[in-house]
Structures are given as C-alpha cells and as structure tokens.
Amino acid sequence: MSGDAGSGASTWERRSAGWWGTGIFVTVASDGFATNVTNAGWGYTGYGYGVVLVFIGCVPSVEIRQIDVKELDLIEPLWNALREHHSSVTPELGAPRSRDESWRRRRAQYEAWLGNPGAFVLLAERGGEPVGYAMVHVREGSPTWPLSERAGEIETLSVLPGERGGGTGTALLHAVRTELGARGVTELSLHAMSGNHDAIRFYERHGFDRYALWMRTGGDSDGAR
C-alpha cells in the first residue's frame, strides 16, 4: 500500500509484533523514513530504511498493515465495538443508532477522508483476524497558533474489548506516529468523549494534553436512531 508520494510518505509492507524477551518487538518493513521508539519514552530517532523496535510490554502477537477503501468492511465490527463502548460511557445521550445505520454513516465518512491526500487506515490483526484499527487524516495547522503547517487527526482508534489494556492500542498509536513522521507531520490531535476516562488516561500517558473543550446543544434525542 503506497502512501502520498508527494508528501514523502513511505510504503508500508508490514508491521508485526511478537514475543521478544520481556517485551515485544515491532518490525516495520518500509521503503521510507522510520523512527525508533523505546520504553524510555517518546524519544524518536530517525532510522531510515529498515526495522523499528518498539518495546511496549508483553502482549500477544499482532500485525499492523495499511488498508484501502476496498477493505473497509473488515473494520465494521471494530467500529461497532467502539460505538457500544461510547454508548456505555455516555448514557446521557440515550440509545445509539443501530449497528447498520451507524456503520453506514461512519463508512461514508471514512471513504470521504480517504479520498484526500495524507489519509490512511491502519489495521491490527492477530492470526489474520482484525483486532483494532486507526483512521487518520491530515489537516491544516492552527490558524491561531504557529504549532505546525499540517497536523494529523486521529478520527478513530478502536480495539476489541478483549484487547484493551494489552498493548494493541499502543502499537497502533506508535504506527500512526511513525506513518505521519514519514510524511513530515509531527503534530497529532484527536477528540475523546468526556466520559471515556480510560481512553483519556491512555492518551495522556502517551503525551497528549487537553487543550480545547468540545461542546454541543440541541438535537433530537427522540429521533430515529
């Protein structure tokens, strides 16, 4: 799967994680820039062509690869796992849309984002079965603060319930940062549901800070779901 060659994106052939001593290793086969991440923190080091080792604790083996629009339906169960989790941590919004309706809407959004340069989906698999994914696109930097010219936006990062706390989300986040780094993008942001405390703690552990408050009003809580 080729990235946006115009932005210097790499072609990821495979990312795989497996048992290695007291940690795990993640190999990244790439034809472009990669980064080196260790359990000492986020000290990225330019690594050039080759392999990246990422020590993130003992977790079962996973492989992470980039997918395109034709494979989007592989992630439908993973999206709906997140939909159900969001519903459980935000009960004040009432019952969520049905599985089919929710996926139809989300899939259309993914298709639209993937039509833009810089967007990508990373799929985590174990034994050929999808266990997590990340949907990312690249937006313009802030018009107010000179933080960056371009920034990555994680629209979704989801893992199956049985994968939570096992390192799959961390492996996906590492892969997202590596892929964005190959495109020259260093800023990364996302939205988190205010009641999703575990996710908020996860992202804070990985260097994210709260900088804005997403607010809403109106809507029809009794409308069709």
N, C-alpha and C positions, 0 to 999 in steps of 0.2 A: 504494500500500500504506500503510494507516494504522497508526501505532503506538498505544501505550496512551495514549489521550487523557487518561485520568485522571491520568497522571503527567507530562503536558505534553510527550509525545513528538511529534515532527514527522512529517509525511507526506512521505516521500522520493519524488520523481518520477523523478529520475535523477541519478546521479553519473557523470561521464565524464572521462576523462583523455586528453590528446592532446599532440602536439608543440607546444612553445612556447619559442622561443629555445634557450637552453642547458639548459632544464629542461623540465618538463611542467606543465600546469595541470590542476586537477581542478575541474570545475564541479559545484556541488550545488544542484539546484533543490528548494526546500523551502518549506513553509508555516510553519516554526517557527525556533527558535534554531539558529544555525550558529556555527562557530568558524573562526578564521583561523590557519593553521599555515604556517610558512615554514621554509626550510632553516637558519635560525639556531638552531632548537631547538624545544622544545615550548611556546613562549610563546603559549598560546591567548588569543584576544581575542574577546569577544562580538561577533558580526557581524550578528545579527538576521536579517531576511529577505534572501535574495539569494544571492550566489555566494561560494564559498570557493576561494581559490587555494592550491594545495599544491605546492611545488617539491620534487621528490624525485629529480631527475636524469633523464637521457634514457632513457625506456622506451617501448616500443610502446604504442599507444592501448588503453585498457581502459574499459569502462563497468561501474559498480557499482550494483546495484539490490537492493532487498529482495524476497525471495520468501516464499511461504507453503507450507503443508503440501502443497498440490496439485502443487507444482513440485519437491519434494524429490528425486525420482529424477534430476533434472538433475545433482545433485552426487555421484551414486554413483561415477562414475569418479574424481572428485577425492578422495573418501573412501578409495577403494582405492589410489590413488597414495600417500596418507599411510600407510595400513596397510602397504604394501610397504616404504616408507621406514623406518617404525618397526621392522619386522622386520629390516631390514638393519643398523640401528644398535643393536639389542638381540638379537643372535643367541643369547644365553644362555637366552632364553625359548623357544627352539625354533621350529618351524614355526607360522605364524599360522593362524587359521581361514581357511576358503575365502572367496573373494570374496563369494559369495552369502550365506553364513552371517554373515559379518562385517557386510555392509551391512544385512541383515535386522535384526540386533541394534542397530546404530547408528541406523538409520532409526526404530525404535521409540523409542529414547531421544530423538531429535530431536522426534518427534511429541509425546511427553510434555512436554518442555520448552516447546515452542511453545504448549501448552495453558495456560501460565502467563503472567500479565501481565509485560510487560517483555522477553520473549524475542524474538529475531529472528535471521534468517539473511540475510547479505549475499552476493550472488553477483557475482563479477567475470567479465565476458565480453569477448572480443575478436572482432569480426566476428560476433557472435551465438553464439559458441562459449564454453562455460564454461571458465575457466582457473584459478579459485580461489574460495574461499568462507570465510566466518567464521560459526560458530554461537555465539551469545552468549545467556546468560540473566542475570537479576538475582537476587541472593541477599541475605539479611540480612547486615549488617555483623558484624564480630567481636564475640562476647560478652565477650572478654577486654580488648581494647584499643579505645579510643574513636576509631577511624580514620574510620568513616563509618557511617551508618544503613543504607545499601544499597551494594552493590558489584556491578560487572559481572564475570562469569566467562566467559572465552573457553574453550568446550569444544573447539572445533576451529578452527584456521586452517590451511588447506591450499591450496597452489598446485601446478599441474602441474610435473613435473621441469624442463621447459624454461623455466619462469617463475622458477625460484629464482634469486635474485640480480639480478633485472631490475626490481624495484620494485613488482611486483603485491602482494606481501605487505605492503609499507609502505603502499600505497594502501588496502588493506583495513583495516589497523590504524588508519590515520587515520580512515576512515569509521566504524569501530566506536567510536572515542573521540568522534567528533562526534555519533553517534546517542545514545550514553549521556549525553553532555553535554546533549542536548536533553531528556533525562528527568531531569536533575538529579543524575546519577550520575557521580562523579569517580574513585572507586577502581576498579581493574581488576586482575584476577589470572588465573592460568592454571596448569596443570600442564605440565611438559616432561619427556620421557624423559631420564634421566640421561646416556644415550649420544648424545643428539641435540645434539651440540656446536654445530653451525651454527645450529640454532634458538635455543639458549640465548644465543649471541652476538648473534643478531638482536634478541631481546627485550631484552637488556641494553643494546644500542645505543639502544633506544627507551625507556629509563628504567626498565625492570623490575629489581628486586633479588630475590635469593634470600632467602627468609625462613622456609622450612619444608623438611622432608625427608619425602617420601612413601615409606613402607616397606611391605613385604609379606612374607608367609611362606605356606607351604602351597600348595595347588593341585595338580592332576594334569597334569604335563607330557606324559603319555602318553594323555590323554583325547581325546575326539572334538574335532576342530577344525572 
